[in-house]
Amino acid sequence: MHFGGAPQAALDTVFTHDTIAICEQIVTEVRAILARKFSWTDDEVLSVLNDYTIDAIHADVTGSLHGICRDPKDDMVLECAVKSGAQLILTGDLDLLSLKSYNGISILTVRQFLNQR
């Protein structure tokens, strides 16, 4: 059921060695993406998300951070990272990646992350 490859390797590395930060808005987006790209049922998505986020930091994202990213919908990711005290954002989103970092938080692709490990 997992997607495999570099994204799976990065997720497993983070899950094993670090702490994942999440917010309700990111959960909603991930649910939609996994259902659309991999045809996962909502139950499958929730099962996997629950497995990976059981010990996650759950940030309360209120929309207080805005106007940072060129895609305003991505400001929620930055706000989640700031509120959770994150050191790193892993993403494939070009709008976030164009920032390279925000408020001392590195923004990397999965490949960049894996190459640093």
C-alpha positions in Angstrom: 0.0 0.0 0.0 3.0 2.4 0.5 4.2 4.5 -2.4 7.8 3.3 -2.2 11.0 4.7 -3.7 12.8 7.8 -2.3 9.7 9.3 -0.7 9.1 6.1 1.3 12.8 6.0 2.3 12.7 9.6 3.5 9.5 9.1 5.4 10.8 6.0 7.1 14.1 7.8 8.0 12.2 10.7 9.5 9.8 8.5 11.3 12.6 6.4 12.8 15.1 9.2 13.7 13.1 12.5 14.0 9.7 13.8 14.9 7.1 14.5 12.3 5.0 17.7 12.6 1.5 17.8 11.1 -1.6 20.0 11.1 -5.2 19.4 10.1 -4.7 21.3 6.8 -1.8 19.1 5.8 -3.7 16.0 6.7 -6.5 17.1 4.5 -4.2 17.8 1.6 -2.3 14.5 1.9 -5.6 12.6 2.0 -6.7 14.2 -1.2 -3.3 13.6 -3.0 -3.0 10.0 -2.0 -6.6 9.2 -3.0 -6.1 11.0 -6.3 -2.6 9.8 -7.2 -2.8 6.2 -5.9 -6.5 5.6 -5.7 -6.3 4.8 -2.0 -9.6 4.6 -0.1 -10.1 7.0 2.7 -9.7 4.2 5.2 -6.3 3.2 3.6 -5.1 6.8 3.8 -6.2 7.3 7.4 -4.6 4.0 8.4 -1.2 5.1 7.0 -1.4 8.6 8.3 -2.3 7.4 11.7 0.7 5.0 11.6 3.1 7.8 10.8 1.6 10.6 12.9 0.8 8.7 16.1 3.7 10.4 17.9 3.8 13.5 15.7 3.6 17.1 16.9 0.2 18.4 16.0 0.3 22.1 15.3 -2.7 24.4 15.4 -2.5 26.3 12.2 -4.8 29.3 12.2 -3.8 31.2 9.0 -1.9 33.8 11.0 1.1 33.4 8.7 0.4 34.6 5.2 2.0 36.3 2.3 5.3 34.4 2.5 5.0 31.7 -0.2 4.2 32.6 -3.8 1.3 30.1 -3.5 -0.7 31.3 -0.5 -2.1 27.8 0.1 1.5 26.7 1.1 1.8 29.3 3.9 0.0 26.7 6.1 3.1 24.4 5.8 5.4 27.2 6.9 3.1 28.1 9.8 2.9 24.4 10.9 6.7 24.2 10.8 7.2 27.4 12.8 4.6 26.5 15.4 6.0 23.0 15.8 9.6 24.1 16.1 10.6 22.2 13.0 14.1 22.4 11.6 13.3 21.0 8.2 10.5 20.8 5.6 10.6 18.0 3.1 8.6 18.7 0.0 8.3 18.3 -3.7 6.3 21.6 -3.9 8.2 24.0 -6.2 6.7 27.1 -4.5 8.0 26.0 -1.1 11.3 24.8 -2.5 11.9 28.2 -4.2 12.2 29.7 -0.6 15.1 27.3 0.2 14.5 28.2 3.9 12.2 30.1 6.1 12.8 31.4 9.6 15.8 29.2 10.0 13.9 26.1 8.7 15.5 24.4 5.7 13.3 23.4 2.9 14.6 20.4 0.9 13.5 17.8 -1.6 13.4 14.2 -0.6 16.5 13.5 -2.6 18.4 16.4 -1.0 17.4 15.1 2.4 18.5 11.5 1.6 21.8 12.7 0.2 22.6 14.6 3.5 21.9 11.5 5.6 
